């Protein structure tokens, strides 16, 4: 499986693409990477942009293997991480994500997520705390 992620952030930044390749032979590496990210989250460490994208891709791969629909995946991705679980600037850098998933002998599936990490509450919380 190949997953291509088109990342679009703030209007003044240039979009970029990141590629992820996942094969059943790479299952151990994939699971180990997911466990490392999970440990960072459990230890209240913030994820950088690459770890955040890896976490989203992990969720997509597991969800597709479980037979979840594209709509279900799109609905749940924004619930995966809060702004306090990622480094400063990551939510703003990931305003629109478009995942193109290519599996063997099947047509491409596309998943688009607008605001995968909600920052509205994040900003309001900071304002409320400073008052």
C-alpha positions, 0 to 999 in steps of 0.5 A: 500500500502506498499513501501519499499525503498532500499537506496544506497549511497556512496560506503563506506556506507552500504545500508539500507531499509526504509518501508512506509505503506499507507492505505486510513485510514491513509490519514489524517496523510499522507497529514499532513506529506506532508504538513509539508514537503511542509512548510519546503521547502516553508520556505527555510528549508533543508530536512533531509534524512527521510523527503527527502525519505518521499517527494519522497514516497509522490510523488510516491503515488500521481502519482500512484493514478493519473495513471502516468506510472512508466517511468513518475515517474522515469523521474520526481523524480530527478526534485523534489529537488535540493541539496540546499533544502536538508541537507549536505550529503543527495544527496551523501547518496541517490545515488541509490533508489529502490522503491518496491511498493506493492498494494492489489491484484496486483503484485509489481512495482519497480522504480529505480532512480539513482542520485535522487538529482543531485549533479554535478551542485551543485559542479560546482556552489560552484566552480564558486562562489569561483573563 
